[in-house]
Amino acid sequence: MNDYHYLAEHSPAALLLVQATGTIIAANPAACRMLGRQREQLQALAVDDWLQHASQVLSVIAAAPDKAVAVTLYTGDGAQLAAQLHVRWSEHADHGRVASLALSRIATQARRTDDRARAARTAIEHMDEAAVLLDAEARIRALNPAYTRITGYTEAEALGQPLQLRDSQHEEGFLLDLLAGLEAGQGWAGEMNSRRRAGEYYPAYVKITALDRADKDGDRLFVAVFRDLSADKAYEARIEYLAHYDTLTGLANRTLIEKRAELARIAVARDGRHLALLFLDLDGFKAVNDSLGHALGDELLCHVADRLRSAVSKTDIVARQGGDEFVILLDSISKPEDAAYVATRIQEKLRVPLTLGDQTVFTTASIGISCYPDDSQDLTTLLRNADMAMYRAKRQGHGRYVFYRPEMDANAHWMLQLRNNLHRALERDELHVYYQPFVDVTTGRVTGIEALLRWQSDELGMVSPSDFVPIAEETGLILEVGEWVLRQACQQLQRLHAQGYDHLRVAVNLSARQFRQTDLVAQIAAVLEQTGLDGRHLELEITETVLMEQAGATLDTLHALQALGVAVALDDFGTGYSSLSYLRRFPITYLKVDKSFVDGIPGEKGDLTITRTIVAMARSLGIRVTAEGVETLEQRKWLRHWHCEEAQGYLYSLPLAADDLEWLLSNHEVLPLGNETGTLASEPTQLSKE
């Protein structure tokens, strides 16, 4: 191969050697690539097979051999290629007059347009939004893959079919009217519903544009692009839900209830009616949560939510404030007393026992009620007032409701003072234990003592247990204080035993929070060991509510206490569940008849019957009975007649400081003082040996 041949073979320029007739004699590799043919295919190829308008082009280059000529070439795959042709004529030994041609591509406007069209088609095929080409009848002429992916229609199923768009905002035929009204280049955009192949409609954001060209038949064309908004709508709905509803219970949250309360306030103001806010807090929920675990605690909250919904009308709103607090909006009541009926119905619903896991749980709630417009016309204040009333209800005992009263505002300041001072009461030695005797109804002899906590504050004076015990319970301070009372009571009884009163027992009250401590039994065993007191001389008092809250766990704890020799008394019997079946099941040693029933003896026939029945029932079960709040000889007479073993109350003695109790025991073998007259024991200061 000579140098010239080498140069032609490796030149990047496309080179052809053609006869005067345009027949190709030779071609280099670059020309073969441009024309899309093998060298053997090009050689002897007729001019009309590779050059458009060949005769005209040959005439031009024959007349002006040095002029560059724009031509169109035919490639091997039938495509057309715009090129520029440079020619040089010469004489060939074998072929006569020949032309050496150099070919170069021309990037024509048509080609650029075609490239853009291909790029546009590629973009449309890969876009996430569905795109369709429509005619004036809204029939689909073309579509992209996203349309099939979103709607489920294949190309064969969709072509020629009308695009289905609808919503409640537009009448049938809206799409056709829209297309008819769009001028070339104009567009419309908005939300509508598009139909999937399965039949359901989904929300879509649609953009329709009228094209400025028609098809070959002159029909107008439109492009519709739409995006599936289902995921966006679901996300928006979720955000809206989270903004207004509690994720655990499905109840409204405070934000929603405030909005609804504002609307309700406007309505009742117009109609002259009332609305009420009920602020509800579960009693003893923390104990359930701590002992059973958060999973069962959450399950309990869901059950409570269901019961609250079932206790109110469909127009009322139940919301979860947070934790175990709930708010109920009664949006139209004729009078405030109607809220009391709802509160009572709620308590009845909650009292039905629940089974969580293998535990039976009983729930009650403390409810505060404030009403519009009587208590306030401001919703925030109404809620605060209901909250204050709820705390008043909680201090009065479990399962109660209380209406807000203006004096509670002053009491709220008082309670804040109590809360602040209570934390320092132990370290300041302001807490004291007083003792009230149990007396044998028949003989009048003292059989035991009950330890009662008292708080003599340097700043606030004597504070009632009904005021500070709920705060201690709420803050958790009751655990520290309760253990201190237990130790003080056991030490005091040991002193009395050393003085010869070794037949006495001491009773100590346990709050719900204390009783639910996982280490309660170990704690009591430790105190007994430290003080040297025999467990059979200790009695622990719990309420029916504590007994019933978690039947399974309670039974285990009671059996463990029984193993220590410790007796258990059921306090305030008759005010709660009063279930005979549970009395048979639990190891209860003492049953204390509530003072509210003893007060009615003998004048109230109902109280008389209830007390007699409780005494008879307990005796039949082998449970000893202590009557609380005995104040008259007539009450003692009836209790003795019914064979009630013990009594406790002002007829026998007020609660006494330890020194006063020792003085009473050493000076009086039989109580009450003055057997026939029923003389009450004097105040503790008057009983003092001083």
C-alpha positions as CSV (number, residue, x, y, z in Angstrom):
1,M,0.0,0.0,0.0
2,N,1.5,3.3,-1.1
3,D,1.3,6.4,1.1
4,Y,-1.7,7.9,-0.9
5,H,-3.7,4.8,-0.6
6,Y,-2.9,4.6,3.1
7,L,-4.0,8.3,3.5
8,A,-7.3,7.6,1.8
9,E,-8.0,4.5,3.8
10,H,-7.4,6.2,7.2
11,S,-8.8,9.6,6.4
12,P,-11.6,10.9,8.6
13,A,-13.1,12.5,5.5
14,A,-15.7,10.5,3.5
15,L,-14.2,10.0,0.0
16,L,-15.8,8.6,-3.1
17,L,-14.4,8.0,-6.6
18,V,-17.3,8.0,-9.1
19,Q,-17.8,7.9,-12.9
20,A,-19.3,10.8,-14.8
21,T,-22.6,8.8,-14.6
22,G,-22.4,8.9,-10.8
23,T,-21.7,5.2,-10.4
24,I,-19.3,4.6,-7.5
25,I,-16.0,3.1,-8.4
26,A,-14.3,3.2,-4.9
27,A,-15.1,4.3,-1.4
28,N,-13.0,4.7,1.7
29,P,-14.1,3.4,5.2
30,A,-15.3,6.9,6.3
31,A,-17.7,7.0,3.2
32,C,-18.9,3.5,4.0
33,R,-19.8,4.5,7.5
34,M,-21.6,7.7,6.4
35,L,-23.7,5.9,3.8
36,G,-24.3,2.9,6.0
37,R,-23.1,0.3,3.5
38,Q,-20.2,-2.1,3.0
39,R,-17.6,-1.3,0.4
40,E,-18.8,-4.1,-1.8
41,Q,-22.3,-2.7,-1.7
42,L,-21.1,0.8,-2.7
43,Q,-19.0,-0.3,-5.6
44,A,-20.9,-0.2,-8.9
45,L,-23.9,1.3,-7.0
46,A,-26.1,3.3,-9.3
47,V,-26.2,7.1,-8.6
48,D,-30.0,7.2,-8.0
49,D,-29.5,4.7,-5.2
50,W,-27.3,6.9,-3.1
51,L,-27.9,10.5,-4.3
52,Q,-31.2,12.3,-4.4
53,H,-31.9,14.3,-7.5
54,A,-28.8,12.7,-9.0
55,S,-29.1,14.1,-12.6
56,Q,-29.5,17.7,-11.3
57,V,-26.6,17.3,-9.0
58,L,-24.4,15.8,-11.7
59,S,-25.2,18.7,-14.0
60,V,-24.3,21.3,-11.3
61,I,-21.0,19.7,-10.5
62,A,-20.1,19.2,-14.1
63,A,-20.7,22.9,-14.9
64,A,-19.0,24.2,-11.7
65,P,-16.5,21.6,-10.6
66,D,-15.0,23.6,-7.8
67,K,-18.2,24.6,-6.1
68,A,-19.5,22.9,-2.9
69,V,-22.9,21.5,-3.5
70,A,-25.6,20.7,-0.8
71,V,-27.0,17.3,-1.5
72,T,-29.2,14.6,0.1
73,L,-27.8,11.1,0.4
74,Y,-29.6,7.8,0.8
75,T,-28.1,5.6,3.5
76,G,-28.3,1.9,3.6
77,D,-31.2,1.8,6.0
78,G,-33.3,4.0,3.8
79,A,-32.8,7.2,5.8
80,Q,-31.9,10.5,4.2
81,L,-28.8,12.4,5.1
82,A,-28.0,16.0,4.4
83,A,-24.5,16.5,3.2
84,Q,-22.1,18.8,1.4
85,L,-20.3,17.6,-1.7
86,H,-16.9,18.8,-2.8
87,V,-15.7,17.6,-6.3
88,R,-12.5,17.4,-8.3
89,W,-12.6,16.0,-11.9
90,S,-9.7,14.0,-13.4
91,E,-8.9,11.4,-16.1
92,H,-8.6,7.8,-15.0
93,A,-6.7,5.2,-17.0
94,D,-9.4,2.6,-16.8
95,H,-12.6,4.6,-16.3
96,G,-12.0,7.8,-18.3
97,R,-13.4,11.0,-16.8
98,V,-14.0,10.5,-13.0
99,A,-14.8,12.7,-10.0
100,S,-13.2,12.6,-6.6
101,L,-15.9,13.5,-4.0
102,A,-15.4,14.5,-0.4
103,L,-18.6,14.3,1.7
104,S,-19.4,16.1,4.9
105,R,-22.6,16.1,7.0
106,I,-24.8,19.2,7.2
107,A,-26.7,19.8,10.5
108,T,-29.8,21.2,8.9
109,Q,-32.7,22.9,10.7
110,A,-34.8,19.9,9.9
111,R,-32.3,17.6,11.5
112,R,-32.1,19.8,14.6
113,T,-35.9,19.8,14.7
114,D,-35.9,16.1,14.4
115,D,-33.3,15.7,17.1
116,R,-35.4,17.9,19.4
117,A,-38.5,15.9,18.6
118,R,-36.7,12.7,19.4
119,A,-35.4,14.2,22.7
120,A,-39.0,15.4,23.5
121,R,-40.3,11.9,22.8
122,T,-37.7,10.4,25.1
123,A,-38.5,12.9,27.8
124,I,-42.2,12.2,27.5
125,E,-41.7,8.4,27.6
126,H,-39.6,8.7,30.8
127,M,-41.6,11.4,32.7
128,D,-43.6,10.4,35.8
129,E,-46.7,12.3,34.7
130,A,-49.2,10.8,32.3
131,A,-49.4,12.5,28.9
132,V,-51.9,12.0,26.2
133,L,-52.6,13.5,22.8
134,L,-56.3,14.3,22.4
135,D,-58.4,15.2,19.4
136,A,-61.3,17.7,19.6
137,E,-63.6,14.8,20.8
138,A,-61.3,14.1,23.8
139,R,-60.3,10.8,22.2
140,I,-56.8,9.6,22.9
141,R,-54.5,9.7,19.8
142,A,-51.2,8.9,21.6
143,L,-50.0,8.2,25.2
144,N,-46.8,7.7,27.1
145,P,-45.9,4.8,29.4
146,A,-46.7,6.7,32.5
147,Y,-50.4,6.8,31.4
148,T,-50.4,3.0,31.4
149,R,-48.6,2.8,34.7
150,I,-51.0,5.2,36.4
151,T,-54.3,4.1,34.9
152,G,-53.7,0.5,34.1
153,Y,-54.9,0.9,30.5
154,T,-52.7,-0.5,27.8
155,E,-52.0,1.5,24.7
156,A,-54.2,-0.8,22.7
157,E,-57.1,-0.3,25.2
158,A,-56.7,3.5,25.4
159,L,-56.2,4.6,21.8
160,G,-59.4,5.9,20.3
161,Q,-61.2,6.0,23.7
162,P,-62.3,9.2,25.3
163,L,-60.2,10.5,28.2
164,Q,-62.4,10.2,31.4
165,L,-62.1,13.1,33.7
166,R,-64.8,14.2,36.2
167,D,-65.4,15.8,39.6
168,S,-68.2,17.3,41.6
169,Q,-67.3,20.8,40.6
170,H,-68.1,20.3,36.9
171,E,-71.0,19.0,34.9
172,E,-70.8,16.1,32.4
173,G,-69.4,17.3,29.1
174,F,-67.1,19.8,30.8
175,L,-64.0,18.4,29.0
176,L,-65.5,18.7,25.5
177,D,-66.6,22.3,26.2
178,L,-63.2,23.1,27.6
179,L,-61.4,21.8,24.5
180,A,-63.8,23.6,22.2
181,G,-63.1,26.9,24.0
182,L,-59.3,26.7,23.9
183,E,-57.5,28.6,21.2
184,A,-54.1,27.5,19.8
185,G,-51.5,27.9,22.5
186,Q,-54.0,28.4,25.3
187,G,-54.2,26.1,28.3
188,W,-56.2,25.1,31.4
189,A,-55.1,23.6,34.6
190,G,-56.9,22.3,37.7
191,E,-57.7,19.3,39.9
192,M,-60.1,16.6,38.6
193,N,-60.7,12.9,39.1
194,S,-59.4,10.5,36.5
195,R,-60.5,6.9,36.1
196,R,-58.4,3.8,36.5
197,R,-58.9,0.6,34.5
198,A,-60.2,-1.1,37.7
199,G,-63.0,1.5,37.8
200,E,-62.1,3.7,40.7
201,Y,-61.4,7.4,40.2
202,Y,-58.3,9.1,41.7
203,P,-57.4,12.7,42.2
204,A,-55.2,14.2,39.5
205,Y,-53.8,17.6,38.7
206,V,-54.5,18.1,35.0
207,K,-53.0,20.6,32.5
208,I,-54.4,20.8,29.0
209,T,-52.8,22.8,26.2
210,A,-54.2,23.4,22.7
211,L,-51.5,22.8,20.0
212,D,-50.9,25.3,17.2
213,R,-51.0,22.6,14.6
214,A,-53.7,20.1,13.4
215,D,-53.3,16.5,12.2
216,K,-53.2,15.6,8.5
217,D,-57.0,15.8,8.4
218,G,-57.1,19.2,9.8
219,D,-58.5,18.1,13.3
220,R,-57.4,20.2,16.3
221,L,-55.0,18.5,18.7
222,F,-54.5,18.9,22.5
223,V,-52.0,17.6,25.0
224,A,-53.2,16.7,28.4
225,V,-50.6,16.0,31.2
226,F,-51.8,14.9,34.6
227,R,-50.2,13.8,37.8
228,D,-51.7,11.3,40.3
229,L,-52.4,13.2,43.5
230,S,-53.4,10.1,45.5
231,A,-50.2,9.9,47.5
232,D,-50.2,13.7,48.0
233,K,-53.8,13.7,49.2
234,A,-53.1,10.8,51.5
235,Y,-50.1,12.6,53.0
236,E,-52.2,15.8,53.4
237,A,-54.9,13.8,55.1
238,R,-52.4,12.2,57.4
239,I,-51.0,15.6,58.3
240,E,-54.5,16.9,58.9
241,Y,-55.3,13.9,61.0
242,L,-52.2,14.2,63.1
243,A,-52.9,17.9,63.6
244,H,-56.4,17.2,65.0
245,Y,-56.5,13.6,66.4
246,D,-54.7,11.5,68.9
247,T,-52.8,8.7,67.2
248,L,-53.3,6.2,70.0
249,T,-57.0,6.4,70.7
250,G,-58.3,8.0,67.6
251,L,-60.0,10.7,69.7
252,A,-59.9,14.4,68.9
253,N,-56.9,16.3,70.4
254,R,-57.0,19.6,72.2
255,T,-56.6,21.6,68.9
256,L,-59.7,20.1,67.4
257,I,-61.8,20.4,70.5
258,E,-60.9,24.0,70.8
259,K,-62.0,24.7,67.3
260,R,-65.2,22.7,67.8
261,A,-65.8,24.5,71.1
262,E,-65.5,27.9,69.4
263,L,-68.1,26.9,66.8
264,A,-70.4,25.4,69.5
265,R,-70.0,28.6,71.6
266,I,-71.3,30.7,68.7
267,A,-74.2,28.3,68.2
268,V,-75.3,28.1,71.8
269,A,-75.0,31.9,72.3
270,R,-77.4,32.3,69.4
271,D,-79.8,29.7,70.7
272,G,-79.7,30.6,74.4
273,R,-78.4,27.2,75.4
274,H,-75.3,26.0,77.2
275,L,-72.2,24.0,76.5
276,A,-70.1,22.1,79.1
277,L,-66.5,21.0,79.2
278,L,-65.8,17.9,81.2
279,F,-62.1,17.4,82.3
280,L,-61.5,13.8,83.1
281,D,-58.5,12.1,84.8
282,L,-58.3,8.3,85.4
283,D,-57.8,7.3,89.0
284,G,-54.8,5.2,89.6
285,F,-53.7,5.0,86.0
286,K,-50.0,5.4,86.7
287,A,-50.1,2.4,89.0
288,V,-51.6,0.3,86.2
289,N,-49.1,1.6,83.7
290,D,-46.2,0.9,86.1
291,S,-47.3,-2.5,87.1
292,L,-48.7,-3.9,83.9
293,G,-46.4,-2.1,81.4
294,H,-46.9,0.7,78.9
295,A,-48.4,-1.7,76.2
296,L,-51.3,-2.7,78.5
297,G,-51.5,0.9,79.7
298,D,-52.1,2.0,76.2
299,E,-54.6,-0.7,75.6
300,L,-56.5,0.5,78.7
301,L,-56.5,4.0,77.3
302,C,-58.0,2.7,74.1
303,H,-60.8,0.9,76.0
304,V,-61.5,4.0,78.0
305,A,-61.7,6.0,74.8
306,D,-64.3,3.6,73.4
307,R,-66.4,3.8,76.6
308,L,-66.3,7.6,76.7
309,R,-67.5,7.7,73.1
310,S,-70.3,5.3,73.9
311,A,-71.4,7.5,76.9
312,V,-72.0,10.7,74.9
313,S,-74.1,11.6,71.9
314,K,-72.8,11.7,68.4
315,T,-72.7,15.5,68.4
316,D,-70.5,15.6,71.5
317,I,-66.7,15.5,71.2
318,V,-64.3,13.4,73.2
319,A,-60.7,14.4,73.1
320,R,-57.5,13.1,74.7
321,Q,-55.7,15.9,76.5
322,G,-52.6,13.8,77.0
323,G,-51.5,10.9,79.2
324,D,-54.7,9.7,81.1
325,E,-56.5,13.0,80.8
326,F,-59.5,13.5,78.5
327,V,-61.8,16.4,77.7
328,I,-65.4,16.0,76.6
329,L,-67.3,18.8,74.9
330,L,-71.1,18.7,75.4
331,D,-71.9,21.1,72.6
332,S,-75.6,21.9,73.4
333,I,-77.3,21.3,76.7
334,S,-80.4,22.9,78.0
335,K,-79.1,23.4,81.5
336,P,-75.8,22.7,83.4
337,E,-77.4,19.9,85.3
338,D,-77.4,17.9,82.1
339,A,-73.6,17.6,82.3
340,A,-74.0,15.8,85.6
341,Y,-76.2,13.1,83.9
342,V,-73.4,12.6,81.4
343,A,-70.7,12.4,84.1
344,T,-72.8,9.8,85.9
345,R,-73.2,7.8,82.8
346,I,-69.4,7.9,82.2
347,Q,-68.7,6.6,85.6
348,E,-71.1,3.8,85.1
349,K,-69.4,2.8,81.8
350,L,-65.9,3.0,83.4
351,R,-66.8,0.9,86.4
352,V,-67.4,-2.3,84.3
353,P,-64.2,-4.4,84.8
354,L,-61.7,-4.9,81.9
355,T,-59.5,-7.8,81.2
356,L,-56.0,-6.8,80.1
357,G,-53.8,-9.7,79.4
358,D,-54.5,-12.0,82.3
359,Q,-55.4,-9.1,84.6
360,T,-58.8,-7.8,85.6
361,V,-58.7,-4.0,85.9
362,F,-61.3,-1.6,87.3
363,T,-61.3,2.0,86.4
364,T,-62.8,5.1,87.8
365,A,-62.3,8.7,86.9
366,S,-62.3,12.1,88.6
367,I,-64.3,14.6,86.5
368,G,-64.4,18.4,86.7
369,I,-67.2,20.3,84.9
370,S,-67.3,23.9,83.8
371,C,-70.2,25.5,81.7
372,Y,-70.6,28.2,79.2
373,P,-71.7,31.0,79.7
374,D,-72.1,30.6,83.5
375,D,-68.5,29.9,84.4
376,S,-66.7,31.8,81.6
377,Q,-67.2,33.0,78.0
378,D,-63.5,32.3,77.3
379,L,-62.7,28.7,76.2
380,T,-59.2,28.7,77.7
381,T,-60.7,29.8,81.0
382,L,-63.4,27.2,80.8
383,L,-60.8,24.5,80.3
384,R,-58.8,25.7,83.2
385,N,-61.9,25.9,85.4
386,A,-62.8,22.3,84.5
387,D,-59.3,21.2,85.3
388,M,-59.5,22.8,88.8
389,A,-62.8,21.2,89.4
390,M,-61.3,17.8,88.4
391,Y,-58.6,18.2,91.0
392,R,-61.2,19.0,93.6
393,A,-63.1,15.8,92.6
394,K,-59.8,13.8,92.9
395,R,-59.2,15.1,96.4
396,Q,-62.7,14.1,97.4
397,G,-62.1,10.5,96.4
398,H,-62.2,8.2,93.3
399,G,-65.1,8.1,90.9
400,R,-66.6,11.6,91.5
401,Y,-67.5,14.6,89.5
402,V,-67.4,18.2,90.7
403,F,-68.8,21.4,89.1
404,Y,-66.5,24.4,89.0
405,R,-67.1,27.1,91.6
406,P,-65.5,30.6,91.7
407,E,-64.0,29.9,95.1
408,M,-61.8,27.3,93.5
409,D,-59.6,30.0,92.1
410,A,-58.6,31.0,95.6
411,N,-58.3,27.3,96.5
412,A,-56.0,26.8,93.5
413,H,-53.5,29.3,95.0
414,W,-53.8,27.5,98.3
415,M,-53.1,24.1,96.6
416,L,-50.0,25.6,95.0
417,Q,-48.8,26.6,98.4
418,L,-49.5,23.2,99.7
419,R,-47.6,21.6,96.8
420,N,-44.6,23.8,97.4
421,N,-44.5,23.2,101.1
422,L,-45.3,19.5,101.2
423,H,-41.9,18.6,99.6
424,R,-40.2,20.1,102.6
425,A,-42.6,18.9,105.3
426,L,-40.6,15.7,106.1
427,E,-37.2,17.4,106.4
428,R,-38.8,20.1,108.6
429,D,-40.4,17.5,110.9
430,E,-43.9,18.9,110.2
431,L,-45.5,15.5,109.6
432,H,-46.9,13.6,112.5
433,V,-48.7,10.3,113.1
434,Y,-51.8,10.3,115.3
435,Y,-53.6,7.2,116.5
436,Q,-57.3,6.4,116.8
437,P,-58.3,3.3,118.8
438,F,-60.3,0.3,117.7
439,V,-62.7,-0.8,120.5
440,D,-64.4,-4.1,121.2
441,V,-68.1,-3.3,120.9
442,T,-69.1,-5.7,123.6
443,T,-66.4,-5.2,126.2
444,G,-65.2,-1.6,125.4
445,R,-61.6,-2.7,125.5
446,V,-59.1,-1.2,123.0
447,T,-58.1,-3.9,120.5
448,G,-55.9,-1.9,118.2
449,I,-55.0,1.5,116.8
450,E,-55.1,3.1,113.4
451,A,-52.2,5.3,112.3
452,L,-53.4,8.6,110.8
453,L,-51.1,11.1,109.1
454,R,-51.2,14.7,110.1
455,W,-49.4,17.8,108.8
456,Q,-48.8,20.8,111.1
457,S,-47.1,23.3,108.7
458,D,-45.1,26.2,110.2
459,E,-46.4,28.4,107.3
460,L,-49.9,27.1,106.7
461,G,-51.0,25.7,110.1
462,M,-52.8,22.4,110.4
463,V,-53.5,21.0,106.9
464,S,-56.3,18.5,106.3
465,P,-55.2,15.1,104.9
466,S,-58.0,15.5,102.3
467,D,-56.0,18.4,100.9
468,F,-52.4,17.2,101.0
469,V,-52.7,13.4,100.6
470,P,-53.9,13.7,96.9
471,I,-51.0,16.0,96.2
472,A,-48.6,13.5,97.8
473,E,-50.2,10.8,95.7
474,E,-50.0,12.8,92.5
475,T,-46.4,13.9,92.9
476,G,-45.2,10.4,94.1
477,L,-44.1,11.8,97.5
478,I,-46.7,9.4,99.0
479,L,-44.2,6.6,98.6
480,E,-41.6,8.2,100.8
481,V,-44.2,9.5,103.3
482,G,-46.0,6.2,103.3
483,E,-42.9,4.2,104.2
484,W,-42.1,6.8,107.0
485,V,-45.7,6.4,108.5
486,L,-45.4,2.6,108.4
487,R,-42.1,2.7,110.3
488,Q,-43.4,5.2,112.8
489,A,-46.5,3.2,113.4
490,C,-44.5,-0.1,113.9
491,Q,-42.1,1.6,116.3
492,Q,-45.0,3.1,118.3
493,L,-46.7,-0.3,118.6
494,Q,-43.5,-1.8,119.8
495,R,-43.4,0.8,122.6
496,L,-46.9,0.0,123.6
497,H,-46.1,-3.8,123.6
498,A,-43.2,-3.0,125.9
499,Q,-45.6,-1.3,128.3
500,G,-47.8,-4.4,128.5
501,Y,-50.3,-3.7,125.7
502,D,-49.0,-6.6,123.6
503,H,-52.5,-7.6,122.4
504,L,-52.8,-4.5,120.3
505,R,-52.4,-4.3,116.5
506,V,-51.7,-1.2,114.4
507,A,-53.5,-0.4,111.1
508,V,-51.7,1.6,108.4
509,N,-53.5,3.0,105.3
510,L,-51.9,2.2,101.9
511,S,-52.7,4.4,99.0
512,A,-53.2,3.0,95.5
513,R,-49.8,4.2,94.4
514,Q,-48.2,2.5,97.5
515,F,-50.0,-0.7,97.0
516,R,-48.9,-1.0,93.3
517,Q,-45.2,-0.8,94.2
518,T,-43.5,-3.8,92.9
519,D,-41.3,-4.0,96.0
520,L,-44.1,-3.4,98.5
521,V,-43.9,-6.8,100.2
522,A,-40.1,-6.6,100.5
523,Q,-40.4,-3.0,101.9
524,I,-42.9,-4.1,104.6
525,A,-40.8,-7.2,105.5
526,A,-37.8,-4.9,105.9
527,V,-39.7,-2.5,108.2
528,L,-40.9,-5.4,110.3
529,E,-37.4,-6.7,110.6
530,Q,-35.9,-3.3,111.5
531,T,-38.6,-2.5,114.1
532,G,-38.8,-6.0,115.5
533,L,-42.6,-6.1,115.1
534,D,-44.3,-9.4,114.5
535,G,-46.2,-9.3,111.2
536,R,-49.4,-10.6,112.9
537,H,-49.7,-7.3,114.8
538,L,-49.7,-5.2,111.5
539,E,-52.9,-4.5,109.5
540,L,-52.8,-2.8,106.1
541,E,-55.9,-0.9,105.0
542,I,-56.8,-0.6,101.3
543,T,-59.9,0.6,99.6
544,E,-62.2,-1.4,97.4
545,T,-61.0,0.6,94.3
546,V,-57.4,-0.5,95.0
547,L,-58.6,-4.1,95.5
548,M,-60.5,-4.2,92.2
549,E,-58.1,-2.3,89.9
550,Q,-55.9,-5.2,89.0
551,A,-57.5,-8.4,90.4
552,G,-54.7,-10.8,89.4
553,A,-51.8,-8.7,90.6
554,T,-53.7,-7.7,93.8
555,L,-54.3,-11.3,94.7
556,D,-50.6,-12.1,94.4
557,T,-49.7,-9.2,96.6
558,L,-52.3,-10.2,99.2
559,H,-51.1,-13.8,99.4
560,A,-47.5,-12.5,99.8
561,L,-48.6,-10.3,102.7
562,Q,-50.5,-13.1,104.2
563,A,-47.3,-15.2,104.2
564,L,-45.7,-12.4,106.3
565,G,-48.6,-12.8,108.8
566,V,-49.9,-9.3,107.9
567,A,-53.6,-8.7,108.0
568,V,-55.5,-6.8,105.3
569,A,-58.5,-4.6,105.9
570,L,-60.9,-3.4,103.3
571,D,-61.6,0.3,104.1
572,D,-64.8,2.3,103.3
573,F,-66.7,-0.9,102.4
574,G,-70.1,-0.3,100.8
575,T,-69.1,2.9,98.9
576,G,-67.5,1.1,95.9
577,Y,-68.0,-2.3,94.2
578,S,-69.0,-4.3,97.4
579,S,-68.7,-7.5,95.5
580,L,-69.3,-10.7,97.5
581,S,-67.5,-12.8,95.0
582,Y,-64.3,-10.8,95.4
583,L,-64.6,-10.9,99.2
584,R,-64.7,-14.7,98.9
585,R,-61.7,-14.7,96.6
586,F,-59.3,-12.3,98.4
587,P,-57.7,-13.1,101.8
588,I,-59.3,-10.2,103.7
589,T,-59.1,-10.2,107.5
590,Y,-61.1,-7.1,108.4
591,L,-63.9,-5.2,106.7
592,K,-64.5,-1.6,107.7
593,V,-68.1,-0.4,107.3
594,D,-68.1,3.2,105.9
595,K,-69.1,6.0,108.2
596,S,-71.8,7.1,105.8
597,F,-73.8,4.0,106.6
598,V,-73.2,4.1,110.4
599,D,-74.4,7.8,110.4
600,G,-77.9,6.7,109.5
601,I,-78.3,4.2,112.4
602,P,-81.0,3.9,113.6
603,G,-83.0,6.6,112.0
604,E,-82.4,5.7,108.3
605,K,-84.0,2.4,107.4
606,G,-81.8,1.9,104.3
607,D,-78.5,2.5,106.3
608,L,-79.8,0.3,109.0
609,T,-80.4,-2.5,106.5
610,I,-77.2,-2.1,104.6
611,T,-75.0,-2.1,107.8
612,R,-76.8,-5.1,109.2
613,T,-76.4,-7.0,105.9
614,I,-72.7,-6.1,105.6
615,V,-72.0,-7.4,109.2
616,A,-73.9,-10.6,108.5
617,M,-72.2,-11.2,105.2
618,A,-68.7,-10.6,106.6
619,R,-69.4,-12.9,109.6
620,S,-70.6,-15.6,107.2
621,L,-67.2,-15.4,105.4
622,G,-65.2,-15.4,108.6
623,I,-64.2,-11.7,108.2
624,R,-64.1,-9.5,111.2
625,V,-66.1,-6.2,111.0
626,T,-65.0,-2.7,112.2
627,A,-67.7,0.0,112.1
628,E,-66.2,3.5,111.3
629,G,-67.5,6.8,112.6
630,V,-69.4,5.6,115.7
631,E,-70.5,8.6,117.6
632,T,-73.6,7.7,119.7
633,L,-74.5,5.0,122.3
634,E,-77.5,4.2,120.1
635,Q,-75.2,3.3,117.2
636,R,-73.1,1.1,119.5
637,K,-76.2,-0.6,120.8
638,W,-77.3,-1.7,117.3
639,L,-73.8,-2.8,116.3
640,R,-73.5,-4.9,119.4
641,H,-76.9,-6.4,118.7
642,W,-75.8,-7.4,115.2
643,H,-72.6,-8.9,116.7
644,C,-70.2,-6.4,115.0
645,E,-66.8,-7.0,116.6
646,E,-65.2,-3.6,116.6
647,A,-66.0,0.1,116.4
648,Q,-64.0,3.2,115.9
649,G,-65.1,6.8,116.2
650,Y,-65.6,9.9,118.3
651,L,-67.7,8.0,120.8
652,Y,-64.5,6.3,121.9
653,S,-61.7,8.8,121.1
654,L,-60.5,11.4,118.7
655,P,-57.2,10.6,116.8
656,L,-54.4,11.2,119.4
657,A,-50.8,12.0,119.4
658,A,-48.6,9.1,120.6
659,D,-48.1,10.5,124.2
660,D,-51.9,11.2,124.5
661,L,-52.7,7.7,123.3
662,E,-50.3,6.2,126.0
663,W,-52.0,8.3,128.6
664,L,-55.5,7.2,127.5
665,L,-54.5,3.5,127.6
666,S,-52.9,3.8,131.0
667,N,-55.9,5.6,132.6
668,H,-58.9,4.0,130.9
669,E,-59.4,0.2,130.5
670,V,-62.8,0.6,129.0
671,L,-64.2,3.0,126.4
672,P,-66.3,5.0,126.0
673,L,-65.6,7.1,129.0
674,G,-68.8,7.2,131.1
675,N,-70.4,4.0,129.9
676,E,-74.0,5.1,130.1
677,T,-73.6,8.7,129.0
678,G,-71.3,8.2,126.1
679,T,-69.0,11.0,127.0
680,L,-66.6,11.8,124.2
681,A,-62.9,11.7,124.9
682,S,-61.4,15.2,125.2
683,E,-59.2,17.0,122.7
684,P,-55.6,15.7,122.5
685,T,-54.2,18.7,124.4
686,Q,-56.7,18.2,127.2
687,L,-55.8,14.5,127.4
688,S,-52.1,15.3,127.7
689,K,-50.4,14.3,130.9
690,E,-49.3,17.8,131.3
